[in-house]
Amino acid sequence: MSASPAAVKPRAPQPTAAPAAAAPHASGGSLALLSLCFVLSGFAALVYQTAWTRQFGLVFGTSELAVATVLAAYMGGLALGAWIIERLLPRITRPVLAYALLELGIAVSAVALVPALLAGSDALLRAWFGGQPAPPSSEQVGLSFFYLASAFVALALPTTLMGATLPLLARHAVLEREQIGRRIGLLYASNTAGAVAGALATAFLLLPALGLSRSIWIGAALNFVVFLLAALLVQQQRARPGESPAPSPAPTPAAVTPAPRAAFALGRPPGPAWVLPLM
């Protein structure tokens, strides 16, 4: 029994859906600009840390406690920021814009929030431990806990914002697993180099010449410059939407093409500590 012509008529090819546009990623020029941003933000972070250590030493009356509490608050804030942003990464579609806003938040909190909280800490210290015939001993457990709590509260916001910066830029800069070491290493090295320069410049140049308050304003000005550079990069991405790689042609039935390499999902890193938070 022969089939009818309608039965052997070839089926018309079904239209395929257009592939979704990939998110903008870091080209060579934008990666260099992001590295410059990390140099400046690392410089500003150590300006803040050195100046705040001096300020806490004036409030607490002892430099050893000031160094320990400021360092502990810094590390705790960096870890908290990285932990929070890692859970928000899947919802963030424009990581460079979010990074720019973080840098602006660091600048505002450094010049407005931290001095206000330091003044509040000094007032509470006088109210709770003042009026005694002799200065309170730094060996008192209650006083040590007060110093630690004051440092964590005063520095919580800026250090948490600092800790969120690297995961955001890694989301933008890294597309594949093979790029983790090279690009994350570049960003981390840039930030560390800026931090080294910031520590030396603050101790030997800024504090002797400008004092505490003006040195902190220098750090805030650098954060604002980073905000402007990141905003410029966002504008460049809007003006050049074609930066994303072109979609590959659909495979033909006769040829078997290898499966494309999947982009690395930064929302789910390969290990619990694949990157370190930056300042």
C-alpha positions, 0 to 999 in steps of 0.5 A, a space after each residue: 500500500 503506497 503512502 499518499 503525497 500528503 504523508 510524504 510531504 516534508 515538514 516545514 522547518 519550525 522557526 527557532 526562538 532568538 537567543 537571549 542577549 548575553 549580559 555585558 561583560 568585561 572587555 580588555 579596556 573595561 577590565 583595565 578601568 576596573 583595575 584602576 578603580 580597585 587601586 584607588 579603592 584599596 588606597 582609600 580603604 587603608 587611608 580610612 583604616 589608618 585614620 580611624 585607628 588613630 581616632 579610636 586611639 584618641 577615644 579609647 585612650 590606648 593604641 593597642 585596643 584601638 588597633 585590635 578593635 579596628 582591625 577586627 571590625 574591618 575583617 568582620 565587615 569585609 566578611 559580612 559584605 561578601 556573605 550578603 552580596 553572594 546571596 544577592 548576586 543572582 538578582 543583580 543584573 547590572 553589577 558595575 552600577 551596583 559597584 558604583 553605588 557601593 563606592 558612593 555609599 562608602 564615601 558618604 558613610 566615611 565622612 558622615 556616619 562614622 564621625 557621628 558614631 565616634 562622637 556618640 561612643 565618646 559620649 557614652 564612654 564618658 557617661 558610663 565610665 566617667 566621674 571616677 577618681 582615676 581613669 578606668 583601667 583598660 583591663 576591665 572586661 566591661 570596658 573592653 567589650 564597650 570598645 569592641 562593640 563601638 568599633 563594630 557599630 561605627 565601622 559596620 556600614 563602610 566595611 560591609 560595603 567594601 566587602 561586597 565589591 569583589 563579588 560584584 566585579 567578579 560577576 562582571 569580569 568572569 564568564 568562564 571557570 578558566 578566567 577565575 585565576 587570571 581576572 580575580 588575581 588581577 583585581 585582587 593584586 590591583 586592590 592590594 597594591 593600592 592598599 600598600 600605597 595607601 598605608 604608606 602615604 597615610 602614615 608618612 604624608 597625609 596624616 602629618 600634613 593634613 591631620 585626621 579629618 582631612 585625610 578621611 576626606 581624601 579617602 572619600 574623594 577617591 571613592 567618589 572618583 571610583 564612583 564616577 569611573 564606574 558610572 562612566 563604564 556603565 554609560 559605555 556599556 549602554 552606548 555599545 550594547 553589541 559588546 556581547 558575543 554573537 550567538 553561534 549558528 544553529 547546528 545542522 542535522 548532518 553535523 554534530 557540533 560539540 556542546 558549547 562551554 557553559 558560562 560560569 555561574 558566579 552565584 554558585 562558586 566552586 568552593 566555599 572560599 574561592 575569593 577573598 573580600 577586598 577593601 
